[in-house]
Amino acid sequence: MLAKSHIISTMIVLTPLSIYVEQDEVLIFLIAGVIGALFPDLDEKGSFLSRRVYFISKFISIFTEHRGWTHTLIIVLIYIIIGAIFLKYNETTQYANTLLAFVVGNIIHMIGDLSTRSGLQILYPFKKKQYYILPRGMRIVTNSKVEIYILIPFMATVLLMEIFLVYKEILQGII
């Protein structure tokens, strides 16, 4: 999937959750989710995030191919363990919320990629089998007309409606 698809789908999930975050932390929460949504593709040198942090991407791609380690449940578990250790010594909710948003973004990215024709080896290294969440004929081709002209506009519309519903009172004060 394209970076736009990963970002919008993550925002669809995080926007309703953001009402549980302190108002001055919402932006950090959403940015952490977007970074989490883009992070798995650091193993792909042409990805949106990789082009911006080239040296990190180059280093990561030494250890994995595209849709390798960065697209597995193992990496999500590692993020959670690191976060739990970090939270043990820093008990503020901002760090917990930031970690939550990052991990949610990461998981939403993987769900998106599971809906593509390429699928994921989500259980790698335990199983080297491709997994998919859609039947063969319904799987999305990355950068296809379906993704660009149907999926992205549809998700963007859902996100805008959701933002309006979640932040209706704040928006009414602005408009």
C-alpha positions in Angstrom: 0.0 0.0 0.0 1.0 3.6 -0.5 2.1 5.8 2.4 -1.1 7.8 2.0 -3.2 4.7 2.6 -1.2 3.7 5.7 -1.5 7.2 7.1 -5.2 7.6 6.5 -6.1 4.2 7.8 -4.1 4.8 10.9 -5.7 8.1 11.5 -9.2 6.5 11.1 -8.3 4.3 14.0 -6.5 6.9 16.2 -8.9 9.8 15.8 -11.6 8.3 18.1 -8.9 7.1 20.5 -7.5 10.7 20.7 -10.4 11.8 22.9 -8.8 9.8 25.7 -5.5 11.7 25.4 -4.9 15.0 27.1 -5.7 17.8 24.7 -2.2 19.2 24.6 -0.8 15.7 23.8 -3.2 14.9 20.9 -0.8 16.1 18.2 2.1 14.1 19.5 -0.2 11.1 19.8 -1.3 11.4 16.1 2.2 12.0 14.9 3.5 9.0 16.7 0.7 6.9 15.0 1.7 8.3 11.6 5.4 7.4 12.2 4.3 4.0 13.4 2.3 3.6 10.2 5.3 4.4 8.0 8.0 2.7 10.1 7.6 -0.8 8.7 8.5 0.4 5.2 12.0 1.6 6.4 13.2 -1.6 4.8 12.1 -0.4 1.4 14.6 2.2 0.1 12.0 4.0 -2.1 9.4 4.4 0.6 8.1 7.8 1.8 9.9 7.6 5.1 13.1 5.9 3.8 13.7 8.8 1.4 13.7 11.1 4.4 15.9 9.1 6.7 18.0 7.4 4.1 20.9 6.3 6.3 18.6 4.6 8.8 16.8 2.8 6.0 20.0 1.7 4.5 21.1 0.3 7.8 17.8 -1.6 8.4 17.8 -3.0 4.8 21.1 -4.7 5.6 19.3 -7.0 8.0 16.0 -7.5 6.2 14.3 -7.5 2.8 11.1 -5.5 2.1 8.2 -6.9 4.1 10.6 -9.0 6.2 11.3 -8.4 9.9 9.7 -5.0 10.0 6.4 -6.5 9.0 6.1 -9.3 11.6 4.4 -9.8 14.9 7.8 -10.2 16.4 8.7 -6.6 15.8 5.4 -5.4 17.4 6.2 -7.6 20.4 9.7 -6.0 20.6 8.2 -2.5 20.5 5.8 -3.5 23.3 8.6 -5.0 25.5 10.9 -1.9 24.9 7.9 0.3 25.7 7.1 -1.6 28.9 10.6 -1.4 30.1 10.7 2.4 29.3 7.3 2.9 31.0 8.5 1.2 34.1 11.0 4.0 34.7 8.9 6.8 33.2 5.3 6.6 34.5 3.8 9.5 32.6 0.8 8.9 30.4 2.3 10.8 27.5 4.9 8.1 27.0 2.3 5.4 27.2 0.0 7.2 24.8 2.8 7.8 22.3 3.9 4.2 22.4 0.3 3.1 22.0 -0.2 5.3 19.0 3.1 4.1 17.4 2.2 0.4 17.9 -1.3 0.9 16.6 0.1 2.6 13.5 2.4 -0.3 13.0 -0.3 -2.9 13.4 -2.7 -0.9 11.0 0.2 -0.8 8.5 0.5 -4.6 8.6 -3.3 -5.1 8.3 -3.2 -2.9 5.2 -0.4 -4.9 3.7 -2.2 -8.1 4.6 -5.0 -6.9 2.2 -2.6 -6.6 -0.7 -1.7 -9.2 -3.4 1.8 -9.5 -1.8 0.5 -10.3 1.7 2.9 -10.7 4.6 4.9 -13.4 6.3 3.5 -12.1 9.6 4.7 -15.1 11.6 8.3 -15.0 10.2 10.8 -16.5 11.3 8.5 -19.2 12.7 6.6 -19.7 9.5 7.7 -18.6 6.1 4.1 -18.6 4.7 2.4 -15.6 3.1 -0.8 -14.5 4.9 -3.7 -12.5 3.5 -6.9 -11.1 5.0 -8.8 -10.8 1.7 -9.8 -13.5 -0.8 -7.5 -13.7 -3.9 -9.7 -11.6 -6.3 -10.3 -8.8 -3.7 -6.6 -8.1 -2.8 -5.4 -4.6 -3.4 -2.5 -4.0 -5.9 -0.3 -1.3 -4.5 -0.4 2.0 -6.4 -3.3 0.7 -8.5 -6.2 2.7 -9.8 -8.4 1.0 -7.2 -6.1 2.2 -4.3 -5.6 5.7 -5.7 -9.1 6.5 -7.0 -11.4 4.5 -4.8 -9.7 3.4 -1.5 -7.8 6.5 -0.6 -10.7 8.9 -1.3 -13.1 6.7 0.5 -10.8 6.4 3.6 -10.2 10.2 3.5 -13.9 10.8 3.5 -14.4 8.5 6.4 -11.6 10.2 8.3 -13.0 13.7 7.6 -16.5 12.6 8.8 -14.9 11.0 11.9 -12.9 14.2 12.7 -16.0 16.2 12.4 -17.9 13.8 14.7 -15.1 13.4 17.3 -14.1 17.1 17.4 -17.5 18.6 16.6 -17.6 21.0 19.5 -14.1 22.3 18.9 -14.7 22.7 15.2 -18.0 24.6 15.8 -16.0 27.1 17.9 -13.6 27.6 14.9 -16.1 27.7 12.1 
